[in-house]
Amino acid sequence: MTDKKAKVALVNPPLSKGVYRHQPYLPINLAYLAAVLERDGHEVSVTDCSAVDMDYEKLKTTLASLNPDLVGITSMVPTTPSALKSANVAKEACPNTKVVMGGLHATFMDEEFLNEEAAIDIIVRGEGEQTLTELAAMAANPNLKKLSAIDGVTFRRGGKVVRTPDRAFIENLDDLPFPAFGYFPLDNYRLFGRKILPAITGRGCPYRCSSCITPKMFRGTFRLRSPKNVVDELELGKNKFGAEAFSFYDDTLTFDRNRILEICDQIKSRKLDLPWDCQTRVDKVSKEILAKMREAGCQQILFGVESGCQKILDNINKQTTVEQNEKAIKLAKEAGIFVTISMIIGYPGETKTSLKETLDFIKKVKPDDACLCIVTPYPGTEIRAYVESQKWKMASDWSLYDLTSCVFEDPDLPSEELIKFRDTFCDKFYSPGYICRQYLRRNSYSRIMARTALNHMFWRVKNKTSHKTTSKQQ
């Protein structure tokens, strides 16, 4: 007698109230979960509420019509309120269905989630593919395996929270099926008309930046897919799903020199001829690597520069120097690649002087784009542990953890100063001159940034007008 198969509904919740609506991103984590469930013969559905603008009432109706054995909900930190409410909606729609939640935030706040929302039955911690397939098999065959025998889950039993041992990570990522993009409304993820598919070529990170959650999430492991496996997926994305560009989500795509060179060679030899973007570290690029990447279609690269002040870089444990940052940006620009840099402001130890050093650095290197993020102490990070140890006031509203809001109070650097610094920088950086320069370039990412800057200008004018109107009314 063969095992029964489960009906599983995967959900990306609606945006939390107050979270700014950006272009919808395709949740590749759900695409991987759908792929392994499909491979095991389970009946799968995916509902990405943010992509189809679905509210809670519509979600409830959708889940009720599906009547799944299992509902899996993913959550990032800013969408936590929405994810918790979605769990409640799922239980109302399907009272006898097991509601499962996973993702970065759920992994580190598993007990809190279970205590906060009674509708959640199970938390999946860490890498979810193998765990979810076992849960699906158990949902379809209740006598097959006890929940306590499944690694990597947290649940309630007898009024107490039970945590099973952490699940071992997938050793060979090439064993995973390619993301099941067919379950998603791909046209809804277009960016300025272009269908961009995401790709992840590795998991984990060998570095230990104190503001980053990745090292804790993957417990120090770092695994990479083979070049052939990566480019096979890209080729499938182009030929089957109509991809017009790719975005690599890896933290450090160029970590292994020989591997990135082989990926670029295979992209060229197979004549994929599609633009792509990525992010990496400044100490993991060279003139040779950047030239190869540009030849293979790389049009945009993001460097996690973080600061123009060496003291702050050391505090973050970035293990890079200001000089390395400057050199990498110069090499990438010489290679003809659109350069974006990510900066973190407000890290403990930040002062007006270090902020000025960061501003001076940006003016000196002249990146094509600069993202100023306000340091955010996500659960599981070293920075959060530090803020807690200092007993600084910290926000409990997870929707504020969006990299643009101050969520803790550093007595040496008031939040108002950080917000003003960031707003002033953005207003000056995204100027009419910037829009003209980017629009006149042939690079598709330049055109995107021209539109983004124009939107910022309209948003700024609208907000100032709204503020004046409100002031007069008062």
Order of alpha helices (4+ residues) and beta strands (2+ residues): beta-alpha-beta-alpha-alpha-beta-alpha-beta-alpha-alpha-beta-alpha-beta-beta-beta-beta-alpha-beta-alpha-beta-alpha-beta-alpha-beta-alpha-alpha-beta-alpha-beta-alpha-alpha-alpha-alpha
